Amino acid sequence: MRIPYSVNEEPPIPVLTLKVYSPSGDKNMVLTFKVDTGFAGGIILPYDIYAKLELTIAEEPYPLIGRFATGSAIKLYRAYT
């Protein structure tokens, strides 16, 4: 499998273009994601895209907190579809 590389990054990094669907399947967006080859987690979306795709209807009820390297915290939302 050949993965394209971004020409907008220096050094170039692998990217994947995916179509992400809403839980109901009636909405979708084509998004390009940077690939971190050492990461084994999920896809992280900006909240405005998360809301437009109505992922809030498939949201986990548990609060999640992300931490930056500086120690500051950010609220995270997680949806399963």
Phi, psi and omega per residue, in radians:
M1 nan 2.294 3.089
R2 -1.806 2.256 3.121
I3 -1.890 2.283 3.125
P4 -1.196 2.721 3.097
Y5 -1.963 2.532 3.110
S6 -1.240 2.357 3.058
V7 -1.614 -0.079 -3.116
N8 -1.607 -0.032 -3.105
E9 -2.007 2.606 3.076
E10 -2.254 1.957 -0.012
P11 -1.274 2.794 3.126
P12 -1.013 2.528 3.133
I13 -2.207 2.680 3.116
P14 -1.203 2.501 3.114
V15 -2.352 2.655 3.038
L16 -2.227 2.364 3.036
T17 -1.764 2.142 -3.074
L18 -2.226 2.622 2.987
K19 -1.704 2.060 -3.105
V20 -1.830 2.232 -3.077
Y21 -1.802 2.677 2.983
S22 -1.268 2.816 3.123
P23 -0.995 -0.584 3.138
S24 -1.417 -0.244 3.117
G25 1.443 -0.012 -3.092
D26 -1.555 -0.179 3.105
K27 -2.231 2.590 3.051
N28 -2.683 2.808 3.078
M29 -2.440 2.462 3.042
V30 -1.647 2.093 -3.058
L31 -2.229 2.565 3.073
T32 -1.860 2.217 -3.092
F33 -1.974 2.428 2.981
K34 -1.333 2.408 -3.104
V35 -1.781 2.130 3.012
D36 -1.749 1.836 -3.015
T37 -1.152 -0.226 3.108
G38 -1.727 0.042 -3.080
F39 -1.721 2.332 -3.113
A40 -2.051 0.509 -3.098
G41 -1.859 -2.701 -3.085
G42 -1.637 -2.945 3.111
I43 -1.637 2.337 3.107
I44 -1.850 2.201 -3.132
L45 -2.023 2.591 2.961
P46 -1.096 2.596 -3.042
Y47 -1.071 -0.598 -3.132
D48 -1.087 -0.663 3.076
I49 -1.235 -0.729 3.080
Y50 -0.944 -0.804 -3.134
A51 -1.225 -0.736 3.136
K52 -1.070 -0.585 3.115
L53 -1.493 0.103 3.100
E54 0.963 0.620 3.118
L55 -1.213 -0.213 3.099
T56 -1.090 -0.442 -3.134
I57 -1.328 -0.246 3.105
A58 -2.010 0.429 -3.015
E59 -1.380 2.493 3.032
E60 -1.197 2.462 -3.111
P61 -1.353 -0.160 -3.080
Y62 -1.476 2.379 3.058
P63 -1.277 2.446 3.101
L64 -2.100 2.497 3.095
I65 -2.182 2.193 3.040
G66 -1.706 2.637 3.129
R67 -2.188 2.309 3.054
F68 -1.424 2.922 3.114
A69 -1.056 -0.441 3.128
T70 -1.340 -0.199 -3.110
G71 1.699 -0.218 3.120
S72 -1.226 2.666 -3.034
A73 -1.907 2.729 3.075
I74 -2.494 2.447 3.109
K75 -1.335 2.342 3.125
L76 -2.041 2.641 3.084
Y77 -2.084 2.497 -3.129
R78 -2.308 2.265 3.116
A79 -2.190 2.513 3.053
Y80 -2.013 2.257 3.106
T81 -2.237 nan nan
